[in-house]
Amino acid sequence: MATVPERRSRLRQYQVQLLERMQAAKTGAAEGGRELGVMIGGRLCLLDLTQISEIVPLQATTPVPLTQDWYLGLANIRGHLTGVIDLARYQQRSAGDAAPAERRLITFAPGLGFNCALLVERVLGLRKLAEMEAVADDEFRDSEGQQWLRIDLAQLVQEPRFVQVGLV
């Protein structure tokens, strides 16, 4: 069984490799249509790599009083207080069955001007839109017949309900 320092070292190495792959994919995102596949509320979703900053392990959040139930609170991510959103709950979907060890936070790209992170059940890796069939607006089907929902974070941060985390 691996010791705690060995596990931390492997986790850090995995994060560095994933970040390198994400940065390489961002470079070719415009021409290749590369997306990050994640699972949110039991549903397969795609996130544009240019709209996300990083993937971090699930962090402890501090609840904020008088906020919506989908606003989980604030987490300290690399020294910055970041709002954590449960998108499944926001979309009125039930939470998935992923173990806490599989859950991750996906932080928004700074260019979106919205300092928050989405809670995802699982990170499923990179996907190419060019290899998928468009089914409907923002819905795609892969070669295995699985349906994916593309989530545009830039549109999400413009939704009045999304930016109003406080109870009215």
CNS distance restraints for C-alpha pairs under 8 A (distance, minus, plus):
assign (resid   2 and name CA) (resid   6 and name CA) 5.93 0.50 0.50
assign (resid   2 and name CA) (resid   7 and name CA) 6.25 0.50 0.50
assign (resid   3 and name CA) (resid   7 and name CA) 6.26 0.50 0.50
assign (resid   4 and name CA) (resid   8 and name CA) 6.13 0.50 0.50
assign (resid   5 and name CA) (resid   9 and name CA) 6.05 0.50 0.50
assign (resid   6 and name CA) (resid  10 and name CA) 6.19 0.50 0.50
assign (resid   7 and name CA) (resid  11 and name CA) 6.03 0.50 0.50
assign (resid   8 and name CA) (resid  12 and name CA) 6.01 0.50 0.50
assign (resid   9 and name CA) (resid  13 and name CA) 6.11 0.50 0.50
assign (resid  10 and name CA) (resid  14 and name CA) 6.06 0.50 0.50
assign (resid  11 and name CA) (resid  15 and name CA) 6.15 0.50 0.50
assign (resid  12 and name CA) (resid  16 and name CA) 6.19 0.50 0.50
assign (resid  13 and name CA) (resid  17 and name CA) 6.21 0.50 0.50
assign (resid  14 and name CA) (resid  18 and name CA) 6.08 0.50 0.50
assign (resid  15 and name CA) (resid  19 and name CA) 6.01 0.50 0.50
assign (resid  15 and name CA) (resid  55 and name CA) 7.82 0.50 0.50
assign (resid  15 and name CA) (resid  56 and name CA) 7.89 0.50 0.50
assign (resid  16 and name CA) (resid  20 and name CA) 6.12 0.50 0.50
assign (resid  17 and name CA) (resid  21 and name CA) 6.19 0.50 0.50
assign (resid  18 and name CA) (resid  22 and name CA) 6.09 0.50 0.50
assign (resid  19 and name CA) (resid  23 and name CA) 6.09 0.50 0.50
assign (resid  19 and name CA) (resid  54 and name CA) 6.99 0.50 0.50
assign (resid  19 and name CA) (resid  55 and name CA) 7.85 0.50 0.50
assign (resid  20 and name CA) (resid  24 and name CA) 6.12 0.50 0.50
assign (resid  21 and name CA) (resid  25 and name CA) 6.02 0.50 0.50
assign (resid  22 and name CA) (resid  26 and name CA) 6.05 0.50 0.50
assign (resid  22 and name CA) (resid  49 and name CA) 7.09 0.50 0.50
assign (resid  23 and name CA) (resid  27 and name CA) 6.41 0.50 0.50
assign (resid  24 and name CA) (resid  28 and name CA) 6.85 0.50 0.50
assign (resid  25 and name CA) (resid  29 and name CA) 5.70 0.50 0.50
assign (resid  25 and name CA) (resid  34 and name CA) 6.52 0.50 0.50
assign (resid  25 and name CA) (resid  49 and name CA) 7.38 0.50 0.50
assign (resid  26 and name CA) (resid  30 and name CA) 7.72 0.50 0.50
assign (resid  26 and name CA) (resid  34 and name CA) 7.58 0.50 0.50
assign (resid  26 and name CA) (resid  49 and name CA) 5.78 0.50 0.50
assign (resid  26 and name CA) (resid  50 and name CA) 6.00 0.50 0.50
assign (resid  28 and name CA) (resid  32 and name CA) 5.76 0.50 0.50
assign (resid  28 and name CA) (resid  33 and name CA) 7.78 0.50 0.50
assign (resid  28 and name CA) (resid  34 and name CA) 7.52 0.50 0.50
assign (resid  29 and name CA) (resid  33 and name CA) 5.06 0.50 0.50
assign (resid  29 and name CA) (resid  34 and name CA) 5.06 0.50 0.50
assign (resid  29 and name CA) (resid  35 and name CA) 7.76 0.50 0.50
assign (resid  29 and name CA) (resid  49 and name CA) 7.01 0.50 0.50
assign (resid  29 and name CA) (resid  50 and name CA) 7.33 0.50 0.50
assign (resid  30 and name CA) (resid  34 and name CA) 7.87 0.50 0.50
assign (resid  32 and name CA) (resid 128 and name CA) 6.70 0.50 0.50
assign (resid  32 and name CA) (resid 129 and name CA) 7.59 0.50 0.50
assign (resid  32 and name CA) (resid 130 and name CA) 6.93 0.50 0.50
assign (resid  33 and name CA) (resid 128 and name CA) 5.66 0.50 0.50
assign (resid  33 and name CA) (resid 129 and name CA) 5.27 0.50 0.50
assign (resid  33 and name CA) (resid 130 and name CA) 6.39 0.50 0.50
assign (resid  34 and name CA) (resid  48 and name CA) 7.00 0.50 0.50
assign (resid  34 and name CA) (resid  49 and name CA) 6.82 0.50 0.50
assign (resid  34 and name CA) (resid 126 and name CA) 6.62 0.50 0.50
assign (resid  34 and name CA) (resid 127 and name CA) 5.67 0.50 0.50
assign (resid  34 and name CA) (resid 128 and name CA) 4.62 0.50 0.50
assign (resid  34 and name CA) (resid 129 and name CA) 6.28 0.50 0.50
assign (resid  35 and name CA) (resid  46 and name CA) 5.68 0.50 0.50
assign (resid  35 and name CA) (resid  47 and name CA) 5.35 0.50 0.50
assign (resid  35 and name CA) (resid  48 and name CA) 4.83 0.50 0.50
assign (resid  35 and name CA) (resid  49 and name CA) 5.50 0.50 0.50
assign (resid  35 and name CA) (resid 126 and name CA) 5.65 0.50 0.50
assign (resid  35 and name CA) (resid 127 and name CA) 5.17 0.50 0.50
assign (resid  35 and name CA) (resid 128 and name CA) 6.19 0.50 0.50
assign (resid  35 and name CA) (resid 129 and name CA) 7.14 0.50 0.50
assign (resid  36 and name CA) (resid  46 and name CA) 5.49 0.50 0.50
assign (resid  36 and name CA) (resid  47 and name CA) 5.08 0.50 0.50
assign (resid  36 and name CA) (resid  48 and name CA) 6.48 0.50 0.50
assign (resid  36 and name CA) (resid  49 and name CA) 6.24 0.50 0.50
assign (resid  36 and name CA) (resid 123 and name CA) 7.68 0.50 0.50
assign (resid  36 and name CA) (resid 124 and name CA) 7.33 0.50 0.50
assign (resid  36 and name CA) (resid 125 and name CA) 5.72 0.50 0.50
assign (resid  36 and name CA) (resid 126 and name CA) 4.62 0.50 0.50
assign (resid  36 and name CA) (resid 127 and name CA) 6.07 0.50 0.50
assign (resid  37 and name CA) (resid  44 and name CA) 7.00 0.50 0.50
assign (resid  37 and name CA) (resid  45 and name CA) 5.75 0.50 0.50
assign (resid  37 and name CA) (resid  46 and name CA) 4.72 0.50 0.50
assign (resid  37 and name CA) (resid  47 and name CA) 6.56 0.50 0.50
assign (resid  37 and name CA) (resid 123 and name CA) 6.25 0.50 0.50
assign (resid  37 and name CA) (resid 124 and name CA) 4.93 0.50 0.50
assign (resid  37 and name CA) (resid 125 and name CA) 5.28 0.50 0.50
assign (resid  37 and name CA) (resid 126 and name CA) 5.75 0.50 0.50
assign (resid  37 and name CA) (resid 127 and name CA) 6.16 0.50 0.50
assign (resid  38 and name CA) (resid  44 and name CA) 6.02 0.50 0.50
assign (resid  38 and name CA) (resid  45 and name CA) 5.27 0.50 0.50
assign (resid  38 and name CA) (resid  46 and name CA) 6.26 0.50 0.50
assign (resid  38 and name CA) (resid  47 and name CA) 7.59 0.50 0.50
assign (resid  38 and name CA) (resid 120 and name CA) 6.59 0.50 0.50
assign (resid  38 and name CA) (resid 121 and name CA) 7.33 0.50 0.50
assign (resid  38 and name CA) (resid 122 and name CA) 5.59 0.50 0.50
assign (resid  38 and name CA) (resid 123 and name CA) 4.51 0.50 0.50
assign (resid  38 and name CA) (resid 124 and name CA) 5.13 0.50 0.50
assign (resid  38 and name CA) (resid 125 and name CA) 7.29 0.50 0.50
assign (resid  39 and name CA) (resid  43 and name CA) 5.39 0.50 0.50
assign (resid  39 and name CA) (resid  44 and name CA) 4.74 0.50 0.50
assign (resid  39 and name CA) (resid  45 and name CA) 5.78 0.50 0.50
assign (resid  39 and name CA) (resid 120 and name CA) 5.97 0.50 0.50
assign (resid  39 and name CA) (resid 121 and name CA) 5.39 0.50 0.50
assign (resid  39 and name CA) (resid 122 and name CA) 5.20 0.50 0.50
assign (resid  39 and name CA) (resid 123 and name CA) 6.61 0.50 0.50
assign (resid  39 and name CA) (resid 124 and name CA) 7.24 0.50 0.50
assign (resid  40 and name CA) (resid  44 and name CA) 6.61 0.50 0.50
assign (resid  40 and name CA) (resid  45 and name CA) 6.71 0.50 0.50
assign (resid  40 and name CA) (resid  87 and name CA) 7.06 0.50 0.50
assign (resid  40 and name CA) (resid  88 and name CA) 5.79 0.50 0.50
assign (resid  40 and name CA) (resid  95 and name CA) 7.64 0.50 0.50
assign (resid  40 and name CA) (resid  96 and name CA) 7.06 0.50 0.50
assign (resid  40 and name CA) (resid 119 and name CA) 7.73 0.50 0.50
assign (resid  40 and name CA) (resid 120 and name CA) 5.17 0.50 0.50
assign (resid  40 and name CA) (resid 121 and name CA) 5.68 0.50 0.50
assign (resid  40 and name CA) (resid 122 and name CA) 7.57 0.50 0.50
assign (resid  41 and name CA) (resid  87 and name CA) 7.76 0.50 0.50
assign (resid  41 and name CA) (resid  88 and name CA) 4.65 0.50 0.50
assign (resid  41 and name CA) (resid  89 and name CA) 7.73 0.50 0.50
assign (resid  41 and name CA) (resid  93 and name CA) 5.82 0.50 0.50
assign (resid  41 and name CA) (resid  94 and name CA) 5.67 0.50 0.50
assign (resid  41 and name CA) (resid  95 and name CA) 4.69 0.50 0.50
assign (resid  41 and name CA) (resid  96 and name CA) 4.79 0.50 0.50
assign (resid  41 and name CA) (resid 120 and name CA) 7.91 0.50 0.50
assign (resid  41 and name CA) (resid 121 and name CA) 7.30 0.50 0.50
assign (resid  42 and name CA) (resid  94 and name CA) 7.77 0.50 0.50
assign (resid  42 and name CA) (resid  95 and name CA) 6.90 0.50 0.50
assign (resid  42 and name CA) (resid  96 and name CA) 4.72 0.50 0.50
assign (resid  42 and name CA) (resid  97 and name CA) 7.50 0.50 0.50
assign (resid  42 and name CA) (resid 121 and name CA) 7.81 0.50 0.50
assign (resid  43 and name CA) (resid 148 and name CA) 7.50 0.50 0.50
assign (resid  43 and name CA) (resid 149 and name CA) 7.76 0.50 0.50
assign (resid  44 and name CA) (resid 147 and name CA) 6.89 0.50 0.50
assign (resid  44 and name CA) (resid 148 and name CA) 4.97 0.50 0.50
assign (resid  44 and name CA) (resid 149 and name CA) 6.36 0.50 0.50
assign (resid  45 and name CA) (resid 148 and name CA) 5.16 0.50 0.50
assign (resid  45 and name CA) (resid 149 and name CA) 4.61 0.50 0.50
assign (resid  45 and name CA) (resid 150 and name CA) 5.62 0.50 0.50
assign (resid  45 and name CA) (resid 151 and name CA) 6.76 0.50 0.50
assign (resid  46 and name CA) (resid 127 and name CA) 7.86 0.50 0.50
assign (resid  46 and name CA) (resid 148 and name CA) 6.59 0.50 0.50
assign (resid  46 and name CA) (resid 149 and name CA) 6.00 0.50 0.50
assign (resid  46 and name CA) (resid 150 and name CA) 4.50 0.50 0.50
assign (resid  46 and name CA) (resid 151 and name CA) 6.03 0.50 0.50
assign (resid  47 and name CA) (resid  51 and name CA) 7.37 0.50 0.50
assign (resid  47 and name CA) (resid  52 and name CA) 7.55 0.50 0.50
assign (resid  47 and name CA) (resid 150 and name CA) 6.19 0.50 0.50
assign (resid  47 and name CA) (resid 151 and name CA) 5.66 0.50 0.50
assign (resid  47 and name CA) (resid 152 and name CA) 6.86 0.50 0.50
assign (resid  47 and name CA) (resid 153 and name CA) 7.61 0.50 0.50
assign (resid  48 and name CA) (resid  52 and name CA) 7.00 0.50 0.50
assign (resid  48 and name CA) (resid 150 and name CA) 7.97 0.50 0.50
assign (resid  48 and name CA) (resid 151 and name CA) 7.69 0.50 0.50
assign (resid  48 and name CA) (resid 152 and name CA) 7.05 0.50 0.50
assign (resid  48 and name CA) (resid 153 and name CA) 7.96 0.50 0.50
assign (resid  49 and name CA) (resid  53 and name CA) 7.91 0.50 0.50
assign (resid  50 and name CA) (resid 109 and name CA) 7.13 0.50 0.50
assign (resid  51 and name CA) (resid 108 and name CA) 6.10 0.50 0.50
assign (resid  51 and name CA) (resid 109 and name CA) 5.02 0.50 0.50
assign (resid  51 and name CA) (resid 111 and name CA) 7.73 0.50 0.50
assign (resid  51 and name CA) (resid 112 and name CA) 7.14 0.50 0.50
assign (resid  51 and name CA) (resid 153 and name CA) 6.44 0.50 0.50
assign (resid  51 and name CA) (resid 154 and name CA) 7.25 0.50 0.50
assign (resid  52 and name CA) (resid 106 and name CA) 6.77 0.50 0.50
assign (resid  52 and name CA) (resid 107 and name CA) 5.79 0.50 0.50
assign (resid  52 and name CA) (resid 108 and name CA) 4.47 0.50 0.50
assign (resid  52 and name CA) (resid 109 and name CA) 4.40 0.50 0.50
assign (resid  53 and name CA) (resid 106 and name CA) 7.27 0.50 0.50
assign (resid  53 and name CA) (resid 107 and name CA) 5.33 0.50 0.50
assign (resid  53 and name CA) (resid 108 and name CA) 5.37 0.50 0.50
assign (resid  53 and name CA) (resid 109 and name CA) 4.38 0.50 0.50
assign (resid  53 and name CA) (resid 110 and name CA) 7.18 0.50 0.50
assign (resid  54 and name CA) (resid 106 and name CA) 5.85 0.50 0.50
assign (resid  54 and name CA) (resid 107 and name CA) 5.46 0.50 0.50
assign (resid  54 and name CA) (resid 108 and name CA) 7.62 0.50 0.50
assign (resid  54 and name CA) (resid 109 and name CA) 7.98 0.50 0.50
assign (resid  55 and name CA) (resid 104 and name CA) 6.56 0.50 0.50
assign (resid  55 and name CA) (resid 105 and name CA) 5.75 0.50 0.50
assign (resid  55 and name CA) (resid 106 and name CA) 4.71 0.50 0.50
assign (resid  55 and name CA) (resid 107 and name CA) 6.53 0.50 0.50
assign (resid  56 and name CA) (resid 104 and name CA) 5.74 0.50 0.50
assign (resid  56 and name CA) (resid 105 and name CA) 5.24 0.50 0.50
assign (resid  56 and name CA) (resid 106 and name CA) 6.54 0.50 0.50
assign (resid  56 and name CA) (resid 107 and name CA) 7.88 0.50 0.50
assign (resid  57 and name CA) (resid 103 and name CA) 6.90 0.50 0.50
assign (resid  57 and name CA) (resid 104 and name CA) 4.77 0.50 0.50
assign (resid  57 and name CA) (resid 105 and name CA) 6.17 0.50 0.50
assign (resid  58 and name CA) (resid 100 and name CA) 7.52 0.50 0.50
assign (resid  58 and name CA) (resid 101 and name CA) 7.67 0.50 0.50
assign (resid  58 and name CA) (resid 103 and name CA) 5.86 0.50 0.50
assign (resid  58 and name CA) (resid 104 and name CA) 4.84 0.50 0.50
assign (resid  58 and name CA) (resid 105 and name CA) 5.79 0.50 0.50
assign (resid  58 and name CA) (resid 119 and name CA) 7.88 0.50 0.50
assign (resid  59 and name CA) (resid  75 and name CA) 6.33 0.50 0.50
assign (resid  59 and name CA) (resid  76 and name CA) 7.60 0.50 0.50
assign (resid  59 and name CA) (resid  77 and name CA) 7.83 0.50 0.50
assign (resid  59 and name CA) (resid 105 and name CA) 7.81 0.50 0.50
assign (resid  60 and name CA) (resid  75 and name CA) 6.18 0.50 0.50
assign (resid  61 and name CA) (resid  72 and name CA) 6.79 0.50 0.50
assign (resid  61 and name CA) (resid  73 and name CA) 5.46 0.50 0.50
assign (resid  61 and name CA) (resid  74 and name CA) 5.11 0.50 0.50
assign (resid  61 and name CA) (resid  75 and name CA) 4.58 0.50 0.50
assign (resid  61 and name CA) (resid  76 and name CA) 7.75 0.50 0.50
assign (resid  61 and name CA) (resid  84 and name CA) 7.55 0.50 0.50
assign (resid  62 and name CA) (resid  72 and name CA) 7.70 0.50 0.50
assign (resid  62 and name CA) (resid  73 and name CA) 5.16 0.50 0.50
assign (resid  62 and name CA) (resid  74 and name CA) 5.14 0.50 0.50
assign (resid  62 and name CA) (resid  75 and name CA) 6.45 0.50 0.50
assign (resid  63 and name CA) (resid  72 and name CA) 6.05 0.50 0.50
assign (resid  63 and name CA) (resid  73 and name CA) 4.23 0.50 0.50
assign (resid  63 and name CA) (resid  74 and name CA) 6.57 0.50 0.50
assign (resid  64 and name CA) (resid  72 and name CA) 7.67 0.50 0.50
assign (resid  64 and name CA) (resid  73 and name CA) 5.22 0.50 0.50
assign (resid  64 and name CA) (resid  74 and name CA) 7.26 0.50 0.50
assign (resid  66 and name CA) (resid 166 and name CA) 5.85 0.50 0.50
assign (resid  66 and name CA) (resid 167 and name CA) 5.48 0.50 0.50
assign (resid  67 and name CA) (resid  71 and name CA) 6.41 0.50 0.50
assign (resid  67 and name CA) (resid 165 and name CA) 5.37 0.50 0.50
assign (resid  67 and name CA) (resid 166 and name CA) 4.14 0.50 0.50
assign (resid  67 and name CA) (resid 167 and name CA) 5.08 0.50 0.50
assign (resid  68 and name CA) (resid 165 and name CA) 5.42 0.50 0.50
assign (resid  68 and name CA) (resid 166 and name CA) 5.93 0.50 0.50
assign (resid  68 and name CA) (resid 167 and name CA) 5.80 0.50 0.50
assign (resid  69 and name CA) (resid  89 and name CA) 7.62 0.50 0.50
assign (resid  70 and name CA) (resid  85 and name CA) 5.92 0.50 0.50
assign (resid  70 and name CA) (resid  86 and name CA) 5.05 0.50 0.50
assign (resid  70 and name CA) (resid  87 and name CA) 6.94 0.50 0.50
assign (resid  70 and name CA) (resid  89 and name CA) 5.24 0.50 0.50
assign (resid  70 and name CA) (resid  90 and name CA) 5.27 0.50 0.50
assign (resid  71 and name CA) (resid  83 and name CA) 7.45 0.50 0.50
assign (resid  71 and name CA) (resid  84 and name CA) 6.13 0.50 0.50
assign (resid  71 and name CA) (resid  85 and name CA) 4.84 0.50 0.50
assign (resid  71 and name CA) (resid  86 and name CA) 6.33 0.50 0.50
assign (resid  71 and name CA) (resid 165 and name CA) 6.41 0.50 0.50
assign (resid  72 and name CA) (resid  83 and name CA) 7.54 0.50 0.50
assign (resid  72 and name CA) (resid  84 and name CA) 5.40 0.50 0.50
assign (resid  72 and name CA) (resid  85 and name CA) 5.80 0.50 0.50
assign (resid  72 and name CA) (resid  86 and name CA) 6.59 0.50 0.50
assign (resid  73 and name CA) (resid  83 and name CA) 5.74 0.50 0.50
assign (resid  73 and name CA) (resid  84 and name CA) 5.59 0.50 0.50
assign (resid  73 and name CA) (resid  85 and name CA) 7.69 0.50 0.50
assign (resid  74 and name CA) (resid  81 and name CA) 5.97 0.50 0.50
assign (resid  74 and name CA) (resid  82 and name CA) 5.34 0.50 0.50
assign (resid  74 and name CA) (resid  83 and name CA) 4.60 0.50 0.50
assign (resid  74 and name CA) (resid  84 and name CA) 5.93 0.50 0.50
assign (resid  75 and name CA) (resid  80 and name CA) 7.93 0.50 0.50
assign (resid  75 and name CA) (resid  81 and name CA) 5.59 0.50 0.50
assign (resid  75 and name CA) (resid  82 and name CA) 5.27 0.50 0.50
assign (resid  75 and name CA) (resid  83 and name CA) 6.46 0.50 0.50
assign (resid  75 and name CA) (resid  84 and name CA) 6.79 0.50 0.50
assign (resid  76 and name CA) (resid  80 and name CA) 5.42 0.50 0.50
assign (resid  76 and name CA) (resid  81 and name CA) 4.78 0.50 0.50
assign (resid  76 and name CA) (resid  82 and name CA) 6.28 0.50 0.50
assign (resid  77 and name CA) (resid  81 and name CA) 6.40 0.50 0.50
assign (resid  77 and name CA) (resid  82 and name CA) 6.52 0.50 0.50
assign (resid  82 and name CA) (resid 115 and name CA) 5.70 0.50 0.50
assign (resid  82 and name CA) (resid 116 and name CA) 4.98 0.50 0.50
assign (resid  82 and name CA) (resid 117 and name CA) 6.70 0.50 0.50
assign (resid  83 and name CA) (resid 115 and name CA) 6.54 0.50 0.50
assign (resid  83 and name CA) (resid 116 and name CA) 4.40 0.50 0.50
assign (resid  83 and name CA) (resid 117 and name CA) 6.19 0.50 0.50
assign (resid  84 and name CA) (resid 105 and name CA) 7.85 0.50 0.50
assign (resid  84 and name CA) (resid 116 and name CA) 5.68 0.50 0.50
assign (resid  84 and name CA) (resid 117 and name CA) 4.94 0.50 0.50
assign (resid  84 and name CA) (resid 118 and name CA) 5.90 0.50 0.50
assign (resid  84 and name CA) (resid 119 and name CA) 6.79 0.50 0.50
assign (resid  85 and name CA) (resid  90 and name CA) 7.80 0.50 0.50
assign (resid  85 and name CA) (resid 116 and name CA) 7.17 0.50 0.50
assign (resid  85 and name CA) (resid 117 and name CA) 6.16 0.50 0.50
assign (resid  85 and name CA) (resid 118 and name CA) 4.97 0.50 0.50
assign (resid  85 and name CA) (resid 119 and name CA) 6.08 0.50 0.50
assign (resid  86 and name CA) (resid  90 and name CA) 6.26 0.50 0.50
assign (resid  86 and name CA) (resid 118 and name CA) 6.10 0.50 0.50
assign (resid  86 and name CA) (resid 119 and name CA) 5.22 0.50 0.50
assign (resid  86 and name CA) (resid 120 and name CA) 7.74 0.50 0.50
assign (resid  87 and name CA) (resid  91 and name CA) 6.03 0.50 0.50
assign (resid  87 and name CA) (resid 118 and name CA) 6.39 0.50 0.50
assign (resid  87 and name CA) (resid 119 and name CA) 6.76 0.50 0.50
assign (resid  87 and name CA) (resid 120 and name CA) 7.94 0.50 0.50
assign (resid  88 and name CA) (resid  92 and name CA) 6.19 0.50 0.50
assign (resid  88 and name CA) (resid  93 and name CA) 4.97 0.50 0.50
assign (resid  88 and name CA) (resid  94 and name CA) 6.38 0.50 0.50
assign (resid  88 and name CA) (resid  95 and name CA) 6.17 0.50 0.50
assign (resid  89 and name CA) (resid  93 and name CA) 5.44 0.50 0.50
assign (resid  89 and name CA) (resid  94 and name CA) 6.49 0.50 0.50
assign (resid  89 and name CA) (resid  95 and name CA) 7.04 0.50 0.50
assign (resid  90 and name CA) (resid 162 and name CA) 7.99 0.50 0.50
assign (resid  96 and name CA) (resid 121 and name CA) 6.58 0.50 0.50
assign (resid  97 and name CA) (resid 121 and name CA) 7.79 0.50 0.50
assign (resid  98 and name CA) (resid 102 and name CA) 6.21 0.50 0.50
assign (resid  98 and name CA) (resid 103 and name CA) 6.83 0.50 0.50
assign (resid  98 and name CA) (resid 121 and name CA) 5.52 0.50 0.50
assign (resid  98 and name CA) (resid 122 and name CA) 7.06 0.50 0.50
assign (resid  99 and name CA) (resid 103 and name CA) 6.84 0.50 0.50
assign (resid  99 and name CA) (resid 121 and name CA) 7.88 0.50 0.50
assign (resid 102 and name CA) (resid 121 and name CA) 6.32 0.50 0.50
assign (resid 102 and name CA) (resid 122 and name CA) 5.53 0.50 0.50
assign (resid 102 and name CA) (resid 123 and name CA) 7.87 0.50 0.50
assign (resid 103 and name CA) (resid 119 and name CA) 7.05 0.50 0.50
assign (resid 103 and name CA) (resid 120 and name CA) 5.69 0.50 0.50
assign (resid 103 and name CA) (resid 121 and name CA) 4.46 0.50 0.50
assign (resid 103 and name CA) (resid 122 and name CA) 5.43 0.50 0.50
assign (resid 103 and name CA) (resid 123 and name CA) 7.85 0.50 0.50
assign (resid 104 and name CA) (resid 119 and name CA) 5.98 0.50 0.50
assign (resid 104 and name CA) (resid 120 and name CA) 5.43 0.50 0.50
assign (resid 104 and name CA) (resid 121 and name CA) 6.56 0.50 0.50
assign (resid 104 and name CA) (resid 122 and name CA) 6.63 0.50 0.50
assign (resid 104 and name CA) (resid 123 and name CA) 7.23 0.50 0.50
assign (resid 105 and name CA) (resid 117 and name CA) 5.70 0.50 0.50
assign (resid 105 and name CA) (resid 118 and name CA) 5.41 0.50 0.50
assign (resid 105 and name CA) (resid 119 and name CA) 4.79 0.50 0.50
assign (resid 105 and name CA) (resid 120 and name CA) 6.18 0.50 0.50
assign (resid 106 and name CA) (resid 117 and name CA) 5.09 0.50 0.50
assign (resid 106 and name CA) (resid 118 and name CA) 5.13 0.50 0.50
assign (resid 106 and name CA) (resid 119 and name CA) 6.64 0.50 0.50
assign (resid 106 and name CA) (resid 120 and name CA) 7.27 0.50 0.50
assign (resid 107 and name CA) (resid 115 and name CA) 7.70 0.50 0.50
assign (resid 107 and name CA) (resid 116 and name CA) 5.93 0.50 0.50
assign (resid 107 and name CA) (resid 117 and name CA) 4.03 0.50 0.50
assign (resid 107 and name CA) (resid 118 and name CA) 6.47 0.50 0.50
assign (resid 108 and name CA) (resid 112 and name CA) 6.89 0.50 0.50
assign (resid 108 and name CA) (resid 114 and name CA) 6.93 0.50 0.50
assign (resid 108 and name CA) (resid 115 and name CA) 6.62 0.50 0.50
assign (resid 108 and name CA) (resid 116 and name CA) 5.98 0.50 0.50
assign (resid 108 and name CA) (resid 117 and name CA) 5.86 0.50 0.50
assign (resid 108 and name CA) (resid 118 and name CA) 7.94 0.50 0.50
assign (resid 108 and name CA) (resid 153 and name CA) 7.74 0.50 0.50
assign (resid 109 and name CA) (resid 113 and name CA) 7.77 0.50 0.50
assign (resid 110 and name CA) (resid 114 and name CA) 7.03 0.50 0.50
assign (resid 110 and name CA) (resid 115 and name CA) 7.22 0.50 0.50
assign (resid 112 and name CA) (resid 153 and name CA) 7.99 0.50 0.50
assign (resid 112 and name CA) (resid 154 and name CA) 6.26 0.50 0.50
assign (resid 112 and name CA) (resid 157 and name CA) 7.73 0.50 0.50
assign (resid 114 and name CA) (resid 157 and name CA) 7.03 0.50 0.50
assign (resid 128 and name CA) (resid 132 and name CA) 7.04 0.50 0.50
assign (resid 129 and name CA) (resid 133 and name CA) 7.82 0.50 0.50
assign (resid 129 and name CA) (resid 140 and name CA) 7.89 0.50 0.50
assign (resid 131 and name CA) (resid 142 and name CA) 6.92 0.50 0.50
assign (resid 131 and name CA) (resid 143 and name CA) 7.46 0.50 0.50
assign (resid 132 and name CA) (resid 140 and name CA) 6.01 0.50 0.50
assign (resid 132 and name CA) (resid 141 and name CA) 5.47 0.50 0.50
assign (resid 132 and name CA) (resid 142 and name CA) 4.64 0.50 0.50
assign (resid 132 and name CA) (resid 143 and name CA) 6.65 0.50 0.50
assign (resid 133 and name CA) (resid 140 and name CA) 5.40 0.50 0.50
assign (resid 133 and name CA) (resid 141 and name CA) 5.12 0.50 0.50
assign (resid 133 and name CA) (resid 142 and name CA) 6.46 0.50 0.50
assign (resid 134 and name CA) (resid 138 and name CA) 7.69 0.50 0.50
assign (resid 134 and name CA) (resid 139 and name CA) 6.10 0.50 0.50
assign (resid 134 and name CA) (resid 140 and name CA) 4.48 0.50 0.50
assign (resid 134 and name CA) (resid 141 and name CA) 6.49 0.50 0.50
assign (resid 135 and name CA) (resid 139 and name CA) 5.44 0.50 0.50
assign (resid 135 and name CA) (resid 140 and name CA) 5.17 0.50 0.50
assign (resid 135 and name CA) (resid 141 and name CA) 6.54 0.50 0.50
assign (resid 136 and name CA) (resid 140 and name CA) 7.07 0.50 0.50
assign (resid 138 and name CA) (resid 149 and name CA) 5.77 0.50 0.50
assign (resid 138 and name CA) (resid 150 and name CA) 4.94 0.50 0.50
assign (resid 138 and name CA) (resid 151 and name CA) 7.23 0.50 0.50
assign (resid 139 and name CA) (resid 147 and name CA) 6.87 0.50 0.50
assign (resid 139 and name CA) (resid 148 and name CA) 5.62 0.50 0.50
assign (resid 139 and name CA) (resid 149 and name CA) 4.65 0.50 0.50
assign (resid 139 and name CA) (resid 150 and name CA) 6.08 0.50 0.50
assign (resid 140 and name CA) (resid 147 and name CA) 5.68 0.50 0.50
assign (resid 140 and name CA) (resid 148 and name CA) 5.10 0.50 0.50
assign (resid 140 and name CA) (resid 149 and name CA) 6.50 0.50 0.50
assign (resid 140 and name CA) (resid 150 and name CA) 7.63 0.50 0.50
assign (resid 141 and name CA) (resid 145 and name CA) 5.64 0.50 0.50
assign (resid 141 and name CA) (resid 146 and name CA) 5.44 0.50 0.50
assign (resid 141 and name CA) (resid 147 and name CA) 4.52 0.50 0.50
assign (resid 141 and name CA) (resid 148 and name CA) 6.08 0.50 0.50
assign (resid 142 and name CA) (resid 146 and name CA) 5.52 0.50 0.50
assign (resid 142 and name CA) (resid 147 and name CA) 6.71 0.50 0.50
assign (resid 142 and name CA) (resid 148 and name CA) 7.66 0.50 0.50
assign (resid 151 and name CA) (resid 156 and name CA) 7.89 0.50 0.50
assign (resid 152 and name CA) (resid 156 and name CA) 6.28 0.50 0.50
assign (resid 153 and name CA) (resid 157 and name CA) 6.22 0.50 0.50
assign (resid 154 and name CA) (resid 158 and name CA) 6.81 0.50 0.50
assign (resid 155 and name CA) (resid 159 and name CA) 6.74 0.50 0.50
assign (resid 156 and name CA) (resid 162 and name CA) 6.85 0.50 0.50
assign (resid 157 and name CA) (resid 162 and name CA) 6.37 0.50 0.50
assign (resid 157 and name CA) (resid 163 and name CA) 6.41 0.50 0.50
assign (resid 158 and name CA) (resid 162 and name CA) 7.45 0.50 0.50
assign (resid 158 and name CA) (resid 163 and name CA) 7.25 0.50 0.50
assign (resid 159 and name CA) (resid 163 and name CA) 6.56 0.50 0.50
assign (resid 160 and name CA) (resid 164 and name CA) 6.24 0.50 0.50
assign (resid 161 and name CA) (resid 165 and name CA) 7.52 0.50 0.50
